[in-house]
Amino acid sequence: MNLRVRQSRYLAALLLLFFRRRVLRSGAFRSRTVRAGAAVLAALLFAVLCAAAYLFLEPLALTPELWELMFAISTVSLVLWVMGAFLVIKVLFINAADMLELSYQLPVTNRERGLAFLMYEAAITGVVVALGFSALAVTSLALMGLAAVPYLLTAFAVPALVVYLGLGVLHHLLVRLWTLLRLGGIAGLLSVIVLFLLLVWYSTTMNATIVAITDGYYDRTGAFHWQTAVASMWDRSPAVALAVSAVAVAALTAANLFLTPSQYVRQSRFLAVFTGRYAGRVLHPYDYCLVRNSQTAVAAVIAVLLFAYLLLAGNGLNPMWSLVALSTAGLYHYAGTEPLRRLPSATRSAAVVYLRLCKGQALLLVAFAVPQFLIGAFVDPVAMADSATPVLSAFAGIVLTVWISVVFPSEKNNPFSVLLGIACAAVMFGLIAIGLGMLHLPAPLTQAVLAACALVVAAHSIVEIHANESKRRNREEVPDHRGVARELPGDHPGRHRGGADAAHVLHQR
Amino acid sequence: MNDLEITGLTYSYGREAKALDGVGFAVPRGSIVGLLGPNGSGKSTLIRNVFDLLRSQSGTITVDGLPHTAPEAKRKAVYLSSNDYLPEFLTAAEYTAMIARFYGLEADRESALDLCSRFAMDGRYDDLIEDYSHGMRKKTQLMTALLVRRRLTVIDETLNGIDLEAMHLAEKELAGLRDDGLSVLLCTHDFPVLERLADRIVFLDRGRVVHDAPTAELVADHGSLDTMVRSHLESGDR
């Protein structure tokens, strides 16, 4: 199978160093104080979540039989969480192939490169899932002691692993299917859309499953649910549960390795859309970078599907919330437009750059919001009441994603910077949300606080753009100064047309 | 025995842009073969096919008799790319150790420091590559290849941009590889270097092999490699 796991491990170690020495030292994280502050905030958020979980679960400590029910219900949510994490990681890794240039001079086969990246995707998904359930796990251990370990194993660890590996197999099969259908160039994009549909379908079944599990628990009927299969097996025989789990994990891992595609698929980073003359009158090169990006296409399709689902499902959630999905298109926008800022005649103030970054996304948002609102008002006017809040939230999402793309610039389109930015934003705004929730402020005051936060985030983005651009110009103007990089990413002739095909070496598709 | 053998290699970017059109040649064991041609002639595309960074669309490539995609073939060849995009977050020492580890070797620090000194990089071996100039990065690539000493060393314009002193040393070291029975495929626009160093020349233009002959023979026929290339580019044969 042309696969030496050791070579993949070495390459994964190189990528880890890249993460530690570049990603954790770039953007806002250049400052040790900021890194320490972020760690403190993350620890604080974790402590708050643990405390909340403890307060919620402590009464259950007296009724241990309820633990089983709680873990069963948590497993149902865990599956959705794993699916969401898998989906987000796949979206962020669609354009990650640029990072592979680091490995072009290494004696590794394409399959080994692919495996190294799969290891990263798995590790990051694992971290995301662990973070989501760590407060519950820590609290369980605190309340139950070692008796919680079987629950954590059968309700969290094994189901998460099996679902992740199963999704991996499905993703590989989908890529092969698209390749057979001569759609290999957009295989990543199409696969993500199918996975999203799967996630939506699963989310629609969740409530019914939870109700059925709860009813079954109280009725003592014990109906079978695949999500809780491992826990059910454990109840009958821990040894059998462990053996079956080990076999399942081994089989799915082998299937993932075997299915890593060996045929060629060229992944398109940009799609040839808006090529007409009229588009040129409206769109700036910054906007082209956004609207032609394959990740924007993913975000757009997800927004439309989500809108249709929310409108037709009639579950009480305003369908305009689907617009928030569009905000994700801007996560790579600042790094993607760097070549434009390096043009000698393109020097603009940080504020102008910021407005250009926001303008494309705002146009995109309006282009989707108007028809969606009209369709929604025609199909279900009641569902569209109070559409201002979701639309404003989507615009706030633009401010946030531009901030992430500026403060955590993604060198070589690496997804790690973006993930780090998302994590920091989640910690900060998680704490703000918890704080606002605890204060019980009147609605206008809460809105004022959120607006002030948005302004601060926008101002910080502009300051960072100014700092980044000053540093970049300094690097270019001081060519032979020690401690200063001489040649910037993107300066190398081999990375343009005629360069190695990143999709081929990543996926050997 | 050939350390690199290419037959009928074809590669196209899109439907019409044929970068390589039935290219075939060999790098015999213990020889230096110069690869030259104008920009867009297919030199880099060819090298990237050899290292499976582009998937060859037809033809065969073998490294020391092994299919070029095989893990064993990867261990037999080292590639120095035309750009200097190295992991800037590593020191040269770490970079060298990492490359050596990939080949199942252990980097000899003393030899590396000696090479560093000879390439006028004293005291910089433990500095981050981020702090290196363009020329120093190229020298680092070259030093690493000289340290791991593979059966086939492929150099894609890596020597462009290094100073005269380093170039002179590089020529000596590459000749040393040949003397040890190892092979080099050297892609460069520096004709005098090729005339001094290469045993054979493969001249590519528009994805086809125009000349594949001993350097001495080509120089005798055309006066110099420079004249050979110029006369071809100005002729109506293209």
HADDOCK unambig.tbl for C-alpha pairs under 7 A between the chains (distance, minus, plus):
assign (segid A and resid 2 and name CA) (segid B and resid 70 and name CA) 6.29 0.50 0.50
assign (segid A and resid 2 and name CA) (segid B and resid 71 and name CA) 6.06 0.50 0.50
assign (segid A and resid 7 and name CA) (segid B and resid 102 and name CA) 6.44 0.50 0.50
assign (segid A and resid 18 and name CA) (segid B and resid 89 and name CA) 6.59 0.50 0.50
assign (segid A and resid 21 and name CA) (segid B and resid 89 and name CA) 5.81 0.50 0.50
assign (segid A and resid 22 and name CA) (segid B and resid 89 and name CA) 6.51 0.50 0.50
assign (segid A and resid 102 and name CA) (segid B and resid 85 and name CA) 6.96 0.50 0.50
assign (segid A and resid 102 and name CA) (segid B and resid 86 and name CA) 6.29 0.50 0.50
assign (segid A and resid 102 and name CA) (segid B and resid 87 and name CA) 6.16 0.50 0.50
assign (segid A and resid 105 and name CA) (segid B and resid 79 and name CA) 5.49 0.50 0.50
assign (segid A and resid 105 and name CA) (segid B and resid 80 and name CA) 6.45 0.50 0.50
assign (segid A and resid 105 and name CA) (segid B and resid 81 and name CA) 6.91 0.50 0.50
assign (segid A and resid 106 and name CA) (segid B and resid 99 and name CA) 6.70 0.50 0.50
assign (segid A and resid 107 and name CA) (segid B and resid 74 and name CA) 4.84 0.50 0.50
assign (segid A and resid 107 and name CA) (segid B and resid 75 and name CA) 5.93 0.50 0.50
assign (segid A and resid 107 and name CA) (segid B and resid 102 and name CA) 6.53 0.50 0.50
assign (segid A and resid 108 and name CA) (segid B and resid 71 and name CA) 6.90 0.50 0.50
assign (segid A and resid 108 and name CA) (segid B and resid 74 and name CA) 6.36 0.50 0.50
assign (segid A and resid 109 and name CA) (segid B and resid 69 and name CA) 6.66 0.50 0.50
assign (segid A and resid 109 and name CA) (segid B and resid 71 and name CA) 6.19 0.50 0.50
assign (segid A and resid 480 and name CA) (segid B and resid 133 and name CA) 6.71 0.50 0.50
assign (segid A and resid 482 and name CA) (segid B and resid 131 and name CA) 5.67 0.50 0.50
assign (segid A and resid 483 and name CA) (segid B and resid 131 and name CA) 4.67 0.50 0.50
assign (segid A and resid 484 and name CA) (segid B and resid 131 and name CA) 5.81 0.50 0.50
assign (segid A and resid 485 and name CA) (segid B and resid 130 and name CA) 5.54 0.50 0.50
assign (segid A and resid 485 and name CA) (segid B and resid 131 and name CA) 5.87 0.50 0.50
assign (segid A and resid 486 and name CA) (segid B and resid 133 and name CA) 5.83 0.50 0.50
assign (segid A and resid 486 and name CA) (segid B and resid 134 and name CA) 6.52 0.50 0.50
assign (segid A and resid 492 and name CA) (segid B and resid 83 and name CA) 5.44 0.50 0.50
assign (segid A and resid 493 and name CA) (segid B and resid 83 and name CA) 6.82 0.50 0.50
assign (segid A and resid 494 and name CA) (segid B and resid 82 and name CA) 6.77 0.50 0.50
assign (segid A and resid 494 and name CA) (segid B and resid 83 and name CA) 6.24 0.50 0.50
assign (segid A and resid 498 and name CA) (segid B and resid 45 and name CA) 6.41 0.50 0.50
assign (segid A and resid 500 and name CA) (segid B and resid 48 and name CA) 6.32 0.50 0.50
assign (segid A and resid 500 and name CA) (segid B and resid 53 and name CA) 5.12 0.50 0.50
assign (segid A and resid 500 and name CA) (segid B and resid 54 and name CA) 5.65 0.50 0.50
assign (segid A and resid 501 and name CA) (segid B and resid 53 and name CA) 6.10 0.50 0.50
assign (segid A and resid 501 and name CA) (segid B and resid 54 and name CA) 5.50 0.50 0.50
assign (segid A and resid 504 and name CA) (segid B and resid 53 and name CA) 6.90 0.50 0.50
assign (segid A and resid 504 and name CA) (segid B and resid 54 and name CA) 6.59 0.50 0.50
assign (segid A and resid 504 and name CA) (segid B and resid 55 and name CA) 6.90 0.50 0.50
assign (segid A and resid 505 and name CA) (segid B and resid 53 and name CA) 5.55 0.50 0.50
